[in-house]
Each structure stands twice: as C-alpha cells, then as structure tokens.
C-alpha cells in the first residue's frame, strides 16, 4: 500500500519534524540550517553478500571506504555500529558543533542501543524519519539513487556476461 501526502500534509510533517528537533535539542531553525550546510564527505561503506572479504573487491574504491560482509548483503546491527564509528571519525562532532544524523526507520538504526548511547556521548543528534515516509522525505533515494543502482546493476551484469572471467574494475595507473 502506498501512502500519498498532499502538499499541506508534507509541509505539516516537515514542520513537525523541525519542531520536534527544536523542542528536543533546543535548536533554532538557524542552528538546523547551519548544521545542514557544514557538509563533510564521509567515505562509503560497501556491504557484500558473502561470508569472507576478498581483497580484490576493495580495488578502485574511494579512499577511506570501509567494507563489510554478511549472509544477506544488508545492513546489520554490528555493521551499522562499524559504520557509525567510521562516521564519527570523519565528522568529528563536538559539544559546540554537534552533528545531526538523519536516518530512515530501519531496525538497525532504531533498535541499536549501542549506537544511540555512542551518539549521545559523541554529540550526534539522531533523527529517525517516520516509517513509510522516506519516499517523500528522501527524494534523492527514490529519484536518483534507486534508478542509478538499477542501471549500474544492469550494466555490470551485461558487462560480466560479455566478458567472462574478467574483473569489471580496472586499477588506475
């Protein structure tokens, strides 16, 4: 079932989230804008659906990328903790300049007490989006990342079928 929001409902939800942040953390709208525009690049975490990591899977990744493996290839509690430590390394939050981390409502984010405690101790404000609203509140995921991921998968599959036994990522010299 798809939930459709009117523009007024979307605005009301966004205002509710902002109001919650202001009440919960004592932030003003100006503080929220300042937090949003102090962007820091955090290298990605790549999770493979496999039991053990192979070094060649790391070839060509952006500097600082971290890797994980598990049976499903999806984010798990322990991998999210690993990613959160990675996030802290790059964002370096302080009491004077906390970091706002906006997450979807996935179980690994909402039920991960270790991360919640570590966030509080390290000046990270966590905001979990309400369930079933990311299609409206995270348009980049739906409009850009999903199609990009689909086309990337299709391109890699086609390339691998046309080039059996070859590695799709070439090292730069």
Secondary structure, 3 states (H helix, E strand, C coil): CCCCCCHHHHHHHHHHHHHHHHHHHCCCHHHHHHHHCCCCCCCCEEEEECCCCCHHHHCCCCCCCEEEEECCCCCCHHHHHHHHHHHHHHHCCCCCCCEEEEECCCHHHHCCHHHHHHHHHCCEEEEECCCCCHHHHCHHHHHHHHHHHHHHHHHHHHHHHHCCCCCCCCCCC
